[in-house]
Structures are given as structure tokens and as C-alpha cells.
Amino acid sequence: MVGYNIRMKSSVTIRQKELLEIIYEYIKNSGFPPSFEEMRERLKVSSNQSVIDLLEKLKKAGLIKKSEDVARGINILSLGYKLLGKPSLVNFLGVTSAGTPIQSLEIFGEWKTISDGVSRLEEEMFMLKISGDSMINAGIDDGDAVLVQTKKEFISGEIVYAEIGDSGTIKRFISEDKPPYVYLKPENPKYENILFTDEVRLKGKVVSVLKNDYWKAVK
């Protein structure tokens, strides 16, 4: 791994690293990735193509991920943070329920730093604040913040963030060979299971919970 990091650093040009630092500082200070115009101005170049070429090289090096259908859709990946030697930033989306599903409140433009111990995953992550007490027996309490790793495939027993129509909730995903087969299970006996329907969409796995400014793994 050390040898790989040395090769990675040597393959990234000063100009590419400069743009990566610009992206990092812009997200940290403003809450959003920079626009092409803002990157162009900070790099002191006259054309968007110069920025596009640098972004493409950062993407191919596995340092950033670009979303073509989202304005300012740039995310720094784990290798990018390692190259910069700076803590990871995670997007704080808002409030979701650990109780009766409620509409998730998206708060755009707010990012939080996370420690290296919870920033080693390559997938995109986001943070949600918990409202409700349905997951207290899993150590997730009302008012806690959780870190969610986006995934497309899930294993029975994982704690997940699920969207049900326009609402969101945190529950344990259960899939078994007996009725009710597939459902979302609360970790508080006063709440009932939520059966799977066509409206239920699993969006990510809860990997950590923030308690007293310390990130703890969830099980």
C-alpha cells in the first residue's frame, strides 16, 4: 500500500493536485463544489477545456467522482483525501426518522469533516440526523447523526436508510425464508415491522453513529 501511494503521488501532477486542493477548500468553506468558472479563475486559466482535462485526469486516477447530470457534481474519493492529507468531507443531507417514516429534509450546502477511521470506504457517503427512538436497541438514539454508505446490494441484518415513497427511515433490513419474508425491522418493541412494497427503496447502509463527537460502528 505504501508503494502504491508513492506511485500515485508521483503520477499526479502539481497542476492536478492544485485543482484537487481548490475543490477541497471550496467545498469546506462554501458547502458546494466549485463551478467551472470558479475553478478556472482559481487556476488562472482562460478556458473550461483546461479544467475539463484536469478533472478527467483526477477522475481516471480515482481521486474524484463526477456526476454529469448534477450541477457542481464533484465528489472527492478516499484516495483524493489521502493524497491531500486532509480529513474527509461528508455531505449532511438533513433529518430522517427512526420511528414512523417522515419526509427527509434535505439541507443542501452543508458538509462535515469525518475522521480517518470512518473515511476508508470508496463509495459515496452522506450524513443524516435521527429523529425518533425506533432504533434505540441498536445504539441509535433520537438526535444522533448517522453516516450512510450508498449501496445497491444489501445483506439481511444490515441497518439501512430506506425511502418509502417521499418519506425516509432508518431500520434493520431483514430477508428470510418465512413470513413476512422481507421487511424493515425497528430495534424498539413498541414499533411494528414495515413490510416491503414496491414503494420501498433501500438507499444505503448505516455504518457509523456519532455520539459525544465520537464515531462508533453500528452492528
N, C-alpha and C positions, 0 to 999 in steps of 0.2 A: 504493500500500500504506500509506503514511503517513497519507493522508487517510482510508482505511478504518479504520485503527487508532484515529484520533481519533474517528470516528463510533462505533466500537464502545465505546470508553471512555465516551463521553457517553451512550450508550444503556443502559449498565449502572448501576443504582442503587447507592448506598452500601451498602444492605442486602444486595443480591445479591453485591456484591464481598466484603462481610464474611463471608457464608456460604462463598464460594469460598475465602477465606483460612482459614477454620475447617477446611474439608475438607482443604486442602493440609497445614496444620500437623498435623492429626490423623494423616494417612497417614504423614507424615515421621517423627513421633515414636512412633507406636504400631505402624505397619505395616499398619493397616487403615483403610478409610474409616469415618467415624463412623456410629453408628446414628441413627435418628430422635430417640430420647431424648437422645442426646449433642448433636446439632445443636440441638435445642430448648432444652436447658439453656444452651448457649453463646450462643445468640441471645437468651436470656431471653424466650422466648415460651411460651405455655401450651398450644398445640395443634399437633398434627402437620400440620394443614392449612396452617398458615403456612409450615412447612418445605417441604411438597409444592409449594406455589405458587412459592416461590423457586427450588426445584430445577428446576421445569418451565421457568421463565424462563431459567435458566442453560443448560438443555438447548436451548431454542429459539434462544438466542444463539450456540450452537455452542461453548460453553465447557466443557461436561461431556457425558459419555455415561452413560446409566443402563441397567443390566441388570435388568429386572424380575424375572427368575427366579433371581437370585443375591442372597443376603443381603449388605447393605452394598455392592451392586453399582454403585459410582460411580467413574468414571474421569475425570480432568481431561484435556481435549484441548489441542492445541497452542496454540489461541487463549487458553485459560484461563491457561496458563503465561505467555504474552506479556503478558496483562493484569496479572497479579500481578508480573511482572518477576522471576520466580524460576526456577531450573533445573527441568527436567522430572524426574519420578519414574517409574521403570520397575519393574514387578513382577519380582522374581527368583524363578523357579519352581523351580529346582533343578539337577540334574545330568542331562545326556543324553550319548549316545555319539557319538564319531567313531571308530568301529571296528565291532565286532559290535553290532547293536542291543541295548540294555539297557532295562530298565524305568526310565522317567524318575521321578526322585524329586522330588515337589512339596514345596516349602518355603513354606508359607503365611505371610503376615505380614511378609515381608522385602522392602523396597523400596530401590532405589538411585537416586541422582541421576545424570543424564547431561547432557553438555554441549550447548549450543545447536546445535552443528554436526551432531548426530545426533538432534535432537528436533524436526525440522521436518515430519515425516510426520504426516498426520492420523489414520492408522489406529492401532489399539491395538498396543502393543509389549510384549515381555517379554524377560527375560534368562535365559540358560542357561549353566551351566558345562560345559566339554567334558571328556569322559573318553575317551582313545584317540588314535590317531595316523593315522586313515584320511584326514584332510583336510590333512596337513602341506604338500602341494604347492600348496595354496590359501592357505597362510599361517595356518591354524588348527591350533594345537598343543594337546597334552594340557595341561589346566589353564587354558586360556584361557577367557574369558567371551565369549559372542556375543549380539548384540542381534537379536531376531527380530521382523519386522513381519508381523502377521497378514494373510493374503490368502486369496482364494478362487480366483483365476486365476493361473497360473504360466507362465513363458516358459522354453523349453528353454535350458539353460545356467546357470540361477539356482541358487545354493546354497540349500538348503531344510532346514527341520526337518520330518521326516516321522514319523508314528506308524505302526507295523506291529503290529497287534493292541494289546497292552498295553505295547509297547516303543517307544522313540524313538531317532532317529538323525539326524545331520547329514550330508547328501550333496549332490552336484550332480544336479539333475533334468535328464534327457535324454529328448527326444521326437524321433524321426526316422523316415524313411520306409524303413528297412531293419531287419532283425532285429538286436537284440531289441526294436526299436521304442521302447518306453517303459520306462525303468529309472532306478535311482538309482546314480550313479557315484561311487566313492571317488576321492580325489586322492592315492592311495598305491598303487603297483602290486602290493603284496603282498595287497591285498584284492580280492575279486571284486564285480562288479556285482550289485545287488539288483533282480531283475525285479519289475515291477508285478503285484500281485494285488489281489483285492477287499479285502484287509486293509490295504493301503497307503493312508494318508490324508495329504495334504500340508497342513500346518497354518500354515506361514509361511515367509517369505523371510529369510535371514540377510543383514543389511545392514551390520553392523559387527562388528569383533572388538577386544576390549580387550587391549592389550599394554603392559606397563610404565605402566599408568594413562593410556594414550592410546588413543582410539578410532580405528581405521583401517577404511576402507571395504573390503569384500571384493569380489572380481571372479570 
